[in-house]
Amino acid sequence: MALSPRENDVLAMLADGLTDREIAEALTISPRTVETHVSNILGKLHLASEALHAMKAINEPIPLSVIQESVDPSHLREYMKTVGK
């Protein structure tokens, strides 16, 4: 299942190391809405939530390699097809 445009925005900001509150402010949405988007991203991409939470906890950008390693390859290929990459 493909990420929505807003979920792509949230994922990019998470990867840049922004907190939920910072993302909410940047996108003019509530922190709770950001949490919902993050939950949807984790579910759709089958990310290991532990890796995401660990990176957010130390407020460091999430290396693309961590995201790629956390995603089931078949789901990543499916997702990449939907976004035309």
Secondary structure, DSSP 8 states (H G I E B T S, - for coil): ----HHHHHHHHHHHTT--HHHHHHHHTS-HHHHHHHHHHHHHHHT--HHHHHHHHHTT----HHHHHHHS-HHHHHHHHHHTT-
